[in-house]
Every structure is written in C-alpha cells, then in structure tokens.
Amino acid sequence: MKRIPIILLAAAMALAAAAAFSGEEAAPPGKAEMTLQGGFMGAVPFPHARHQQRLDCQACHAIFPQEAGAVESLKEKGTLKKKQVMDQCRDCHKKKIGAGEPAGPTTCRTCHPGP
C-alpha cells in the first residue's frame, strides 16, 4: 500500500529533474485570478491561469512586465496609453472569435460586471 505514494513521489521528482535540465526556464505562474482596474466602468476580473494555458505570455507581457502592479505603474508613468490593455484584450478576443476559436468577452458589461 505504501508503494503507490513512493512511486508517485519518484515520478514527480523525475519530472521536476527533467524540467530543470531541459534548458528552458519556466516563467513564474503568477496569480490564477486577478482583478484589473477598469476605470469608471469598474474592476475587471481576469482569469490569468486560463490565459496562460492558451497564449504565449509575450502576447500580453510585451506591453507590460510580469510583475505585480505593472499596469498601474505604467499608467502612472504615462507609458501605457489609456485603454491600451482593454484594446489588447478585446482585439485578441475578436481575432479568436473570427478564427472560430474559443474566446473571451468583447462587450463592456461582460468584462466590467459592476458591483
């Protein structure tokens, strides 16, 4: 009965070792769920983990760095244009819909559910 947990532990360690020696460093996963500031329309719940499963991280992180508070920081510095993040999200969602792929929302209230 104790063999199964030992086998599972050994398998997990083998996978971790293989990943460590593959030559590729995995990006830190970040939070699974986030809330983005949505201006006067209200906060936007952001399913980060779902996006990580479907996209290359650089699709978004070419615009802003992978660090907590990056979007707000860039807005304060004036580096990020107004609605740039929203436009990025909406345009990506529309392209996916046009390609017949699963996509996120494209209308105001589906992103900004309000209070």
C-alpha positions, 0 to 999 in steps of 0.5 A: 500500500505504501508503494503507490505514494513512493512511486508517485513521489519518484515520478514527480521528482523525475519530472521536476529533474527533467524540467530543470535540465531541459534548458528552458526556464519556466516563467513564474505562474503568477496569480490564477485570478486577478482583478484589473482596474477598469476605470469608471466602468469598474474592476475587471476580473481576469482569469490569468491561469486560463490565459496562460494555458492558451497564449504565449505570455509575450502576447500580453507581457510585451506591453507590460512586465510580469510583475505585480502592479505593472499596469498601474505603474505604467499608467502612472508613468504615462507609458501605457496609453489609456485603454491600451490593455482593454484594446489588447484584450478585446482585439485578441478576443475578436481575432479568436472569435473570427478564427472560430476559436474559443474566446473571451468577452468583447462587450463592456458589461461582460468584462466590467460586471459592476458591483 
